[in-house]
Amino acid sequence: MKTICPGCGAVLPEINGPTHDHMESSAACWALYSEVLAREYSDVTYRAVHRLTVDTYAVQHPGRYSPQSMQSVAAHLISLYLVLELGYSSTRATAALQAAVELGEFEWLERPQSVGELTVAHARNVANAVEHIERVHEWALSAWIAWSYHHEQVKEWAAQATMSRNWSRT
């Protein structure tokens, strides 16, 4: 039997298991995400795109309206913008994400009809770290493009966060 993830729409085999507290996902999608994370935690070469993996999953599973969900989606979109469009390193994107959360003046962003053509399943079966990195990047770009209606707002938040710390793009 198959199940459709309420967050990203991935069609996966139905399983019983845990999900996240505020990110709406199927148990199968959460398990698959956990597999991808385990791969990244177990090998430093796969970890090169860990920031993108976390950000992408978060924006594809925005949850319901709540202060926690509002902050999560905004912060992870800021990080996707900084990495994908401005070329920030994962370290700098993480610091900017934290600065944005400290500023904390977010508004609820309406979820797009589609949160991206690709899901975490795109990063499932890879032969090596190079393929993993390529697939996670493709998945992240798909999610970032899906949220394009909100890009200007995300860019404003990112500018506020980075100016508050006066960072370069390194």
LINQUI-V417862 format. One record per helix or strand. SS is the DSSP state (h for helix, s for strand). FROM is the first residue (numbers start at 0). TO is the last residue. Records with the same first field share a line. If there is no record, write none. Layout:
# LINQUI-V417862
SS=FROM-TO ; FROM-TO
This chain:
# LINQUI-V417862
s=1-3 ; 10-12
h=26-41 ; 45-59 ; 66-83 ; 89-102 ; 119-122 ; 128-145 ; 147-164
